[in-house]
Amino acid sequence: MTTAKLVVVDELSSTVAELLFAIPCAQSLLSLTQIDPYALNASDRIDYLSALDRHDGWLYALRQRAIAAVAGRSPSEGGGPLSGVDEAEREDISTALRLAPATAQSRIDIARTLVNNLPNTCSALATGEISSAHATVIARETAAAIRDGAPESVIFDIETRAIAYAEFHTPGQVANHVRNAVAKYGPEEFEEVTERAHALRRVSCYNEPDGTSTVVAILPAADAQIVMNSIEAFILQSQTSDSAAELSSSDKRTMDMKRADALSAICASYLANSTVSVTPHRRPLTVNVTIDLPTLLGLAENPGQLAGYGAIPASVARHLASDGKWKRFITEPQTGNLLDFGRESYEPPQHLKDFLIARDRTCRFPGCRRSALLSDLDHAQSWESGGQTSAENIGALCRRHHQLKTHGGWKIESFPDGSCTWISPLGKEFFTPARSIHEPI
């Protein structure tokens, strides 16, 4: 009896392994529906989930073609005085899929962008290379460039790079990548869009019926980073004070609660007055901008990178850089990976810490975007077991993923360029590539 069970389990494992790498199609999807995931071992359940996700991309590609077929490849203008663009088609989609009309219009716009302008993205979807979420952000972020008449060669290049980038990155990271590429290819249009958005900056307060209010601030990206950094600095300072240490064990607030309380307790000048005493890794919380030398000198208009946000127009980056503390960054020309950093800075740098924070930028766990400045610097191979205190062996890990590695059974193999491979307790491997300093995270 035991032997028979082992044979069945082995057959299921073999089937799941085949389906994981099979080209998605109706037959393989049917085979997946006939497998009970609870009958699989823990490792095979993960492969089964991955196989289903690949088939979801295939179905999503088919759905985009169907939406485009119903709505038409091009927008249509209604004939009546109350009619608008895609009026009838939007209602067809909204009723068929039980969606709000505005949501239906968004689906139509994405489907047309994919079917008409992004054939490689559709192909990657159909073969399970990317997920539906990745395809959606690629379409959404390239739509403006397509509307503005960007050359097909430019769209092709942006699309190709985005598909490759999606292999090791989340949809949010891919969206930042595409947004940065669009800004690079169309700096003038990017300037105009940013200027229009800047003119709409505002702070609004909406009273809620339960004794609370919602405050919404639409700010320039650099100003928003100042606000968030001041909040984080306030929390860190509170946690290190004597009175806070006594109360820490009884503090049941979530981080969201703490941020809300911090915002209520501080003013706009807090960060400037308190950064000297709030220094994780002996560095103050600062607004960091990366800009290439030709753009800084006004010889090019490449977008800058605002840490914690992404691409910003060249003019904004130059303005921020004019009031900054300087460091020299040396990057590998083709990849943009950080190789070295200057020793000339306003304050004597802690060489290795500064390098690692600048190189990693965020926690190195796949998909985590916790700032490296607010994370732990952890030995991949522990010091006790002979691990070196070197750039190859140390990297930024947020507290949660640091604990996951130390106590949760996860392992990490670190490489000289800052890339690393994570190995789960079930033996699954996940690669985190090196971060180009010119790319948003």
N, C-alpha and C positions, 0 to 999 in steps of 0.2 A: 504494500500500500504506500509506504514511504517512498519507494523507488518510483512508483507511478506519479506521485505528486511532484517529485523532483523533475521528472521528464516533462510534465506539463508546465512547470515554472520555467524551465530552460527554453521550451518552445515559445512561451510568451515573451521571454527576454529577447530571443532571437527575432521574433516578429516585430517587437517594438523598435529594436535597433535598425531593422530594415526600413520601417516606416519613418523613422527619424530622418533618414537621408534620402528617402524616395522623393521624386518630383511630385508635388501635390496634384492629385487628380481625383475623380469621383471614386475610382476603385480603391485607392489607398484610404480615402476618407471613410468609405464603407467598412474597410478593415478596422479602422480606428474605433468606429462606433460599436464594433462587436467585441471590444476588449473592455473588461471591467477593471478600472484602475485600482480598485481595492484588492484585486487578485495579484497585483504586481508587487515586487519588492520595492524598497524605498528609492533606490537609484533609478529603477525602470519607470517609476511614477513620474520622476522629473523628465525623463526622455519622452514619455508619453505626452506630458503637458507641452513640451517643446514642439513635438510633432503636430499636435492640435493647433498650436499657434501658427505654424508654417502654413497649415491648411486654411486657417482663418485669413491669412494674407491672400491666398489664392481666391477664396470666396469674395474677399473685399475687392480684388481686381475685377472679378466678374460683375460685382454690384456696381462698380463705377461705370462700366460699359453700359449696363442696363439703365442707370440714371441718365447718362448722356443720351442714350437712345430715346428715352421718354421725353426728356427736356429739350433735346436738340443740341447739336454741337455748338450753336451760336445763340446768344440771347435773342429773344423776340420781343417786340414792342406791341402791346395790346392796342386795339383800335378805339376803344371807348374813352371818354373823358376821364374816367376814374381808373383806367387801366395803367399798369406800369410794366417795367421790364420783367419778363418771365411770369406774368400774372397767372395765366392759365396753367402753365407747366409747373409752377411752384405748388399750386393747389393739387395737381395730379400726384406729385411726389409726397406732399404732406398727408394727403388722405390715404394713399397706398401704404405708407410707412408709419402712419399715426404720429406725425411730427408737427410741431408748430411751424407755421409758414416761414418764419425767419430761419429756423433750423433747416427746413427743406431747401431754402435758397442757398444756404451755406453748403449743403451737400451737393447741390447742382454746380456751384462755382468750383468746388474741389474736384468733382468728377470731370468737368470740362477741362480744367487745367491738366489733370492727369492724362486723360484720353487724347487731348489735342496737342499737348506740348511736352509731355514727359513720358515718352514711350519706354525708356529704360527703367523708369521707376515702376511702371506697370509690369514690365517683364520680371523685375526683381521681386515684385509682389507675387506674381503668378508662380514663380519657382521657389518661393518661401525664403528668399534671401533677406528680406526686410519685413517688418510687421506693418499692419494697417496704420498704426499710430505713427511710425516713421514716414510712411508715404504721405499721410495727411499733413504733417508739418513741412515736408519738402514742397508739397503743392501750395500750401498756404503762404510760405515764406518766399517762394519764387513768383507768386501771382502778380505782385506789383511790378516786378521787373519785366514780366511778360507783357503786362498792360502798357508799360512805358516804352515798349518797342525794343527791348534788349535783343541783340543779334542772336540767332539760333545757336551759333557757336558758343556764345557766352552761357546761354541756358544749358546747353549740352555739358559744358565744362562744370558748371555749378552742380548739375544733377549727378554727373558721374562721381564727382568728389563726395557728394553727400551720401550716395549709396555705399561707397567704400567706408566712409566715416561711421555709418550706421552699424557696422559689424560689431564694434566694441563700445558703442555709446547709446545712451538713452534718447528717446524722442526729444526731450527738452534740450539736450546737448546738441543734437543734430539741428534743431531749430536755430540755436545760437550760431552754429557753424554756417548754415545757409545764409542767415541774416548778415553775418560778417562778410561772406563772399559777395552777396548782392551789393553791400555797401562799398566794397572794394572796386567792383566793376562799374558802379554808377555813383561816384562820389558827389557829383553835383546834385543829382536827384535826392541823395541821402541828406545832403545839407538842407535842401528845401523842405523835405518831410520833417526833419528834426526841428527846423525853425518854426514850422506851423504847429507842431506838437508843443514846443516850448511856450508858444503864445497862449496855450490852453491850460497852463499850470494853474492849479487851484487847490484849496483845501475846503472840503465840504463836511458838514455835520448833519446826520440824519437821526432824528429821535426815534427810538424804538418803543414799543408798548410795554416792555417788561422792565422799565427802569434803567435801561442802558441806552447809549447812543453809538452810532457808527461814524467814525471819522475817516474820511477818505482823502488822501493827499496825492494829487497828480503832480509830480515834481520832475525837474531835470534829473537824469540818472545820477550825476555826481552828487547832487544835493540829497537824493534818496539814500545814497551810500553813507553820507555824513550822518543822517538821521539814524540809520540802522547801526552804524558803528558806535554812536553815542549811547544807544540803548544797550548794546553788548558791553561797552565799557562800564556803564553804570552797574550792570548785573555782576560783572567780574569784581568790581570794587566792593560791592555789597557782600559778595561771598567771602572775601578775604578779610573783612573787618572782624574785630573781636566779637562784637555783639552778634554779627551774622553767624559766626562759627557756633555760638551757643544755641542759636535758633535753627540751624541747618537741619538737625534731625527731625524737627517738628514741622518743617516747611513742606507742605503737601502741594504747593503750586506747580503747575506744568510750566514749561518754558514759555509757552504762549501767554500764560498768566503773568509771568515775570516780566515779559517784554511790555505787556500792556501797563503793568504797574510802573515800570521804569519810564515809559513815555509820559505817564502822568506826573512823575516826580522830577523830571529834568527839563531844562530850557535849552534854547538853541546854542548857547555858549558853553554848554557843559563839556563837550568833547575837547574843545580848544584848551580849557582850563584844567582838565584832569588826565590828559594822556601821559603826562610825566610819571604819574603813579600807577597807571593801569598799563602794564607792559607784559603781555603774555610772550614768553620766550625772549624777554627783555627788549621787546619792540613795541612801540605804541601802535594803537589801531589808527591806521591812516588810509586816505584815499589814494590808491595806486593806479597809475596810468602808464601804459606801454605805448610808445610811439617810435616809428623808425626814423633814422637820421634824415633821409631826404624829405620826409613829410615835416619834420621839425624845422628844417631849414627853408620850407616853403617851395621845395623843388618837386614835390609830389603831393598827392591828396589822398593817400591811403588812410583808411579809418584807424583810429587809435583803439586801444583796448582798456576799458575801465574795469578794474577788478571787481567781481561781484555782479557785473551787469553784462558786458560784452562790447560790441562795436559802438563807437561814438564818432561823429564827424571829425575830420582832420582839424578844422578850426577850433572846435571845442577842446580837442586833445592838446593842441598847441597852447591854448589859453590856460589849461590846467597845469601843463608842464612848466609854464613860465613862472609859476609860484611854488615849485616843488623842490624837494631835496633830491639831489641827483645820485644815481648809481649807474655804472656802466654794465650792460648785459651783453654777453657774447653768445651768439646762437649758431647752430649748425645751419649753413646757408639753405640747404634743400628742405629740411624738416622743420626748422625753427626751434628744435629742442635746445634747452638751455645747457650750455657746456661749462660756462664759467661766469663769474660775476666780479665786478670791480671792487677793489679794496678802498677806493677813494669815496668816502661818504662823510656826511656831516658829523656823525657819531662814529667812534671806532666800532666796526662791525664784529659780531660773533660769526666768524667765517662760515663754519659749517651750518649753523642754524639758519643764517640768512640765505645761504645757497639753497638749502632744502625747502624752505618756505617759498622762495622765488621759483624753484624748479617745479615743485608739486602743485602749488597753488590751492589745491583742495585735498581732502582725504582721498587716499588711493584705493579705497574699496570701490568696485564697479558701480557707477551711477551716483555715488555720494558726492555732494557739492558743498560740504561743510568746509569753511575756509581753513587753509593750512595754518594760518596765524592763530586760529582758535582751536587747533587740534594738538594732539600729542605727537612728538617726534619719537618714533618707536623703532627699535632694532628688529629687523626681519628675523635674523638669527640672534637669539638672546645673548647678552654679554656673558652670562654665566656659562653658556655652552661654547664660548669661544668666538662669538660674533664680533666683528670689528666695528668701531665707531667711525664709520666712513659714509660717504655719499652713496656708495653702492648698497650698503646694508641698512641704512636708515631712511625712513620716509614718514610723511604725515599721515596719521590715522586719527579720525575723530574718536572721542571717548568710547562711543558705542561700539565701533568696529575694532578699536584697540582691545576692548573687553572680549569681543567675539573671538579675536585671535588668541588672546591669553587664556580664556576660560571656556570658549564655545566650541573648540575643536577645529576651527579653521586654521589653515596654514598659509604662509605667504613666501614666495620665492622672489627675491628682489634682484634687479639687474642694473648695471652701471648707468644707463641712460634715464633711470627713474621709472621705467616700466616694471611691471610685476605680474606674477601669476598667482591667483588665489586658488586654493584647493579646499573644497567643502568637506565636512565630516564624511560625506558619502562618496568622496573621491572625484566629484565634478570639478573641472578646471575652468577658471574665468580669467581672461587676460585683461589687464589694464594697460593701455599703451602709454608711452611717454607723451608728455604734454608740450606741444609747441607753444612757446611764449607768445606767439602772434595769434593764437586761436583762443576764442572764448571757451570757457568751461561750463 
